[in-house]
Amino acid sequence: MTSLFNNYARRAVHLVKGQGTVVTDDQGKEYLDFTSGIAVVSLGHAHPAIVKALQEQSEKLWHISNLFESPEQEKLAESLTKDMDLAYALFCNSGAEANEAAIKLARKHTGKHKILTFKQSFHGRTFGAMAATGQDKIKQGFGPMLESFEALPFNDVEALTDAANENVAAIMLEVVQGEGGVNSVEPAFAQAIMEVCQHYGILLVIDEVQTGIGRMGTRYAYEQTALKPDIITLAKGLGGGFPIGALLAGKDLFDTFGPGSHGTTFGGNPLAIAVAQTVVDHVFDPAFLQAVQDKSAYFKKQLQAVLPAEKYSLRGNGLLIGIHSNEVIGPVIQQAEKQGLLLVPAGANVIRLLPPLTVSKAEIDQAVGILKNILV
């Protein structure tokens, strides 16, 4: 018997502690965690700097609400927007909340309602974020969706140019569709997005909830493309395991969110800000980001050396890597767990590899060895 809703397909593993990339269950069995809590535990489990920041802040102040000034929020906002065109931040509690705020900001600022999104995208499970998501399975059973969203085929320039017009408020996309199959935006498509945005005055919203904060080897994934966002949404890795979300936007949008236009009780509370600042201070260091890129290249090279090209192909970048299979990968996820490697799928045919950004090459070698045992 359980007192919990059955809305999660839970695995029969009870994890009780973690350190770095390794987690341990209640039977004492250890696993390599290549899920990172779905791209959340960016610095690994129980990172000493995060533990220290949380402990120190917990002894000072937990919550005061956003009725009061917060120099700590100001500092984190400056850290997130340094050396970029975006200038302001709004803090919330999750990626879905950040995307809700982005939808509201885009519609209010432009006075228009239509937002173009893309098939196989994932933006969250609140009503606005769910309507923006380009996967029907997310929407089943909930009745009519919030109006004025249109999901286009991803990387289809013709479909984009046909749908874009002066009535569109925003285009909303992930640079890499994590949940939808680890699908990356193609250069020609990124250029086409910028052209229609500039031609019709459309705002560009980039959902960096999964790809941001160093996951792709740069601060934000869009930095590796021709895309220039008006709004960015963040969460997951920003808190390193502590709940926090954020919206970043340009100067032109500042006056749109005046007092009373949007809010959150817990968003940007002192505990979350202290942890997120610690994460950003570590991840945004150029040497750290270079290390992520180096580990990504090493990981891909090791995988390519053992996986038959006729059966598997690699997708993604940084430490968001997908292994596309010709077969359903559900059994692979189960077998890997038995052998001490935790994985997460990205659709029916893609294994999503999301280790902490602090993963070692030795741990990558262990993971590749387990995958070789199962896949080859």
C-alpha positions in Angstrom: 0.0 0.0 0.0 1.1 3.6 -0.6 -0.2 7.0 0.2 1.3 8.5 -2.9 -0.3 9.1 -6.3 0.8 6.7 -9.0 1.8 9.4 -11.5 5.5 8.3 -11.5 6.7 5.0 -12.9 9.1 4.5 -10.0 12.0 2.2 -10.1 12.4 -0.4 -7.2 15.6 1.2 -5.9 15.7 3.3 -2.7 18.7 5.6 -2.8 19.8 6.8 0.5 23.1 8.7 0.0 25.4 10.0 -2.7 28.9 11.4 -3.1 30.0 12.9 -6.4 28.9 10.6 -9.2 28.2 7.6 -6.9 24.9 6.9 -5.1 24.1 4.1 -2.7 20.8 2.3 -2.0 19.4 1.0 1.2 21.0 -2.4 0.6 24.5 -0.9 0.4 24.8 -1.3 -3.4 26.6 1.5 -5.2 25.6 2.9 -8.6 27.2 5.4 -11.1 24.6 8.1 -11.4 24.5 9.1 -15.0 21.1 10.7 -14.6 22.1 13.6 -12.3 18.5 13.7 -11.1 17.7 14.5 -14.8 20.4 17.0 -15.3 20.0 18.6 -11.9 23.0 17.5 -9.7 25.5 19.6 -11.8 28.4 19.4 -9.2 27.6 15.9 -8.1 26.0 14.7 -4.9 26.9 16.4 -1.6 29.6 18.7 -3.2 31.5 20.2 -0.2 31.1 23.8 -1.4 27.3 23.4 -1.8 27.0 21.7 1.6 28.9 24.5 3.2 26.8 27.2 1.5 23.6 25.6 2.6 24.7 25.0 6.1 25.9 28.5 6.6 22.8 30.1 5.1 20.5 27.8 7.1 21.9 29.3 10.2 21.1 32.9 9.1 17.9 33.2 7.1 15.6 30.8 5.3 12.8 32.9 3.9 11.6 36.5 3.9 9.5 36.7 0.7 10.1 39.0 -2.2 8.6 42.0 -0.3 12.2 42.9 0.8 15.4 43.8 -1.0 17.8 41.0 -1.7 21.5 41.9 -2.4 22.1 38.1 -2.8 19.5 37.9 -5.6 21.1 41.0 -7.2 24.6 39.3 -7.2 23.3 36.1 -8.7 21.4 38.0 -11.4 24.6 39.8 -12.3 26.5 36.5 -12.4 24.0 35.0 -14.7 23.8 38.0 -17.1 27.5 38.9 -17.1 29.0 39.6 -20.6 25.7 38.9 -22.5 22.9 41.0 -24.0 20.4 40.0 -21.4 20.3 42.2 -18.4 17.6 41.2 -15.8 16.6 38.1 -13.9 13.5 36.9 -12.2 13.8 33.9 -9.8 11.3 31.2 -9.3 11.3 27.5 -8.2 11.4 25.3 -11.3 11.7 25.1 -15.1 8.0 25.0 -15.6 7.5 28.1 -13.5 10.3 29.9 -15.5 8.6 28.9 -18.8 5.2 30.2 -17.5 6.9 33.5 -16.7 8.4 33.6 -20.2 5.1 33.0 -21.8 3.4 35.7 -19.7 6.3 38.2 -20.4 6.3 37.6 -24.2 2.5 37.9 -24.5 2.3 41.0 -22.2 5.2 42.7 -23.9 4.1 42.2 -27.5 0.4 42.4 -26.9 0.1 39.3 -29.1 -0.8 35.7 -28.2 0.5 33.3 -30.7 3.7 31.4 -29.8 5.5 28.9 -32.1 7.0 25.9 -30.5 8.3 22.6 -31.9 7.3 18.9 -32.0 9.1 16.7 -29.5 9.8 19.7 -27.3 9.3 19.6 -23.5 8.7 22.8 -21.5 6.9 21.5 -18.4 3.6 20.3 -17.0 1.8 23.4 -15.9 -1.0 24.4 -18.2 0.9 27.0 -20.1 4.1 25.0 -20.3 2.1 21.8 -21.2 0.4 23.7 -24.1 3.8 24.8 -25.3 5.2 21.3 -25.3 5.2 19.5 -28.6 4.3 16.0 -27.4 0.7 14.9 -27.3 1.3 12.2 -24.6 1.9 15.0 -22.1 -1.5 16.6 -22.9 -3.8 13.5 -22.9 -6.8 13.6 -20.7 -6.6 17.3 -19.6 -9.1 18.8 -22.0 -8.6 21.9 -24.2 -5.1 23.4 -24.0 -4.2 27.1 -23.5 -4.8 28.6 -26.9 -2.5 30.1 -29.5 0.4 27.6 -29.4 1.5 25.9 -32.6 4.0 23.1 -32.6 6.1 23.0 -35.8 8.4 20.2 -37.1 11.9 20.8 -35.5 14.6 21.9 -37.9 12.1 22.4 -40.7 12.9 25.8 -42.3 10.0 25.8 -44.7 7.4 25.0 -42.0 8.9 27.8 -39.9 8.8 30.4 -42.6 5.3 29.5 -43.5 4.0 29.9 -39.9 5.9 33.0 -39.0 4.1 36.3 -39.4 3.4 39.7 -37.7 0.8 38.0 -35.4 3.4 35.8 -33.6 4.5 37.0 -30.2 7.4 34.5 -29.7 9.2 31.5 -30.8 10.1 29.1 -28.0 12.6 26.3 -28.3 15.3 24.1 -26.8 18.7 24.2 -28.4 18.9 20.5 -27.7 15.6 18.7 -27.1 16.6 16.6 -24.1 13.3 14.9 -23.3 12.3 14.6 -26.9 15.3 12.5 -28.1 18.5 14.6 -27.8 17.7 16.5 -31.0 20.0 19.5 -31.7 19.1 22.6 -33.6 20.7 22.7 -37.0 22.7 25.8 -38.1 20.5 26.6 -41.0 17.4 26.4 -38.8 19.0 28.6 -36.2 19.7 31.2 -38.9 16.2 31.0 -40.2 14.8 31.5 -36.7 16.8 34.7 -36.3 15.7 36.0 -39.8 12.0 35.6 -39.1 12.4 37.0 -35.5 14.1 40.1 -36.9 11.7 40.5 -39.9 8.4 40.2 -37.9 9.5 41.5 -34.5 9.1 38.1 -32.8 10.7 37.5 -29.4 12.9 34.5 -29.1 12.5 32.4 -25.9 15.2 29.7 -25.4 14.4 27.0 -22.8 17.8 26.3 -21.2 16.3 24.4 -18.3 18.2 21.2 -19.2 21.0 22.6 -21.4 22.0 25.7 -19.4 24.6 26.2 -16.6 27.5 24.3 -18.3 25.7 21.2 -19.4 26.8 21.7 -23.0 30.3 22.9 -22.1 29.5 26.6 -22.3 27.5 28.7 -19.9 24.4 28.4 -22.1 23.8 26.1 -25.1 22.7 29.0 -27.3 26.2 30.4 -27.2 27.2 27.6 -29.6 24.7 28.7 -32.2 23.6 31.8 -34.2 20.6 32.2 -31.9 20.3 35.5 -29.9 17.5 35.1 -27.3 15.3 37.8 -25.9 14.4 35.5 -23.0 16.2 32.5 -21.4 14.7 30.1 -18.9 16.8 28.2 -16.4 16.4 25.6 -13.6 17.7 22.1 -13.0 21.5 22.5 -12.9 21.3 26.0 -11.6 20.5 24.8 -8.1 22.8 21.7 -8.1 19.9 19.8 -6.5 18.2 22.6 -4.6 14.9 23.8 -6.2 15.4 27.1 -8.1 14.4 28.5 -11.5 15.2 31.7 -13.3 14.1 33.8 -16.3 16.7 36.1 -17.9 15.6 38.9 -20.3 16.8 41.9 -22.1 16.6 45.6 -21.2 13.6 46.2 -23.6 11.4 43.9 -21.5 12.2 45.4 -18.1 9.2 47.6 -17.8 6.8 44.9 -18.9 7.0 43.1 -15.6 6.2 45.9 -13.2 5.1 45.6 -9.6 2.2 43.1 -9.3 2.5 41.7 -12.8 4.1 38.4 -11.8 5.3 36.9 -8.5 6.2 33.8 -6.5 6.2 33.3 -2.7 9.3 31.1 -2.5 11.2 32.1 -5.7 14.8 33.3 -5.0 14.6 32.5 -1.3 17.9 32.8 0.6 18.7 29.1 0.7 18.2 28.6 -3.0 20.2 31.7 -3.9 23.1 30.7 -1.7 23.3 27.3 -3.4 22.8 28.6 -6.9 25.5 31.3 -6.4 27.9 28.5 -5.4 27.1 26.4 -8.4 27.5 29.4 -10.8 30.8 30.4 -9.2 32.1 26.9 -9.9 30.6 26.2 -13.3 31.2 29.5 -15.0 34.9 29.3 -14.4 36.5 29.0 -17.9 38.7 26.1 -16.8 35.6 24.2 -15.5 33.7 24.7 -18.8 36.8 23.6 -20.8 37.0 20.4 -18.6 33.3 19.6 -19.5 34.1 20.0 -23.2 37.2 17.7 -22.8 35.2 15.1 -21.0 32.5 15.2 -23.6 35.0 14.6 -26.4 36.5 11.8 -24.4 33.1 10.2 -23.6 32.1 10.3 -27.3 35.4 8.8 -28.4 35.1 5.9 -26.0 31.5 5.2 -27.0 32.3 5.3 -30.7 35.1 2.9 -30.1 32.8 0.2 -28.7 29.4 0.7 -30.2 28.7 -0.7 -33.7 27.9 2.1 -36.0 25.2 0.1 -37.8 23.2 -0.2 -34.6 23.9 3.0 -32.7 24.6 6.7 -33.3 25.5 9.5 -30.9 23.6 12.8 -30.5 24.0 15.9 -28.4 27.0 17.8 -27.0 28.7 18.5 -23.7 27.5 16.1 -21.1 24.1 15.7 -22.6 24.7 12.8 -24.9 22.2 10.5 -26.5 22.7 7.0 -27.8 20.2 6.4 -30.6 19.3 2.7 -31.0 17.4 0.9 -33.7 15.6 -0.9 -30.9 13.6 0.1 -27.9 16.0 0.9 -25.0 13.8 0.2 -22.0 15.4 -3.2 -21.3 18.9 -1.5 -21.6 18.0 0.9 -18.8 17.0 -2.0 -16.6 20.1 -4.1 -17.3 22.4 -1.1 -16.7 20.7 -0.5 -13.3 21.4 -4.1 -12.4 25.1 -3.7 -13.3 25.4 -0.5 -11.3 24.7 2.3 -13.9 21.7 4.6 -13.6 20.4 5.9 -16.9 17.4 7.8 -18.2 15.7 7.5 -21.6 14.9 10.3 -24.1 11.9 8.7 -25.9 11.7 5.0 -26.8 14.9 4.7 -28.7 17.4 7.0 -27.1 19.6 6.5 -24.0 20.3 9.8 -22.4 23.6 10.2 -20.6 23.6 13.0 -18.0 26.5 12.5 -15.6 27.4 15.3 -13.1 29.6 17.9 -14.7 32.2 16.8 -12.2 32.3 13.2 -13.5 35.8 11.8 -13.9 37.3 10.0 -16.9 37.7 6.9 -14.8 33.9 7.0 -14.1 33.2 7.5 -17.8 35.3 4.4 -18.5 33.3 2.4 -16.0 30.0 3.5 -17.6 31.3 2.8 -21.1 32.4 -0.7 -20.0 28.9 -1.4 -18.6 27.2 -0.1 -21.8 29.6 -2.3 -23.9 28.5 -5.4 -21.9 24.9 -4.7 -22.5 24.8 -3.2 -26.0 27.5 -5.1 -27.9 
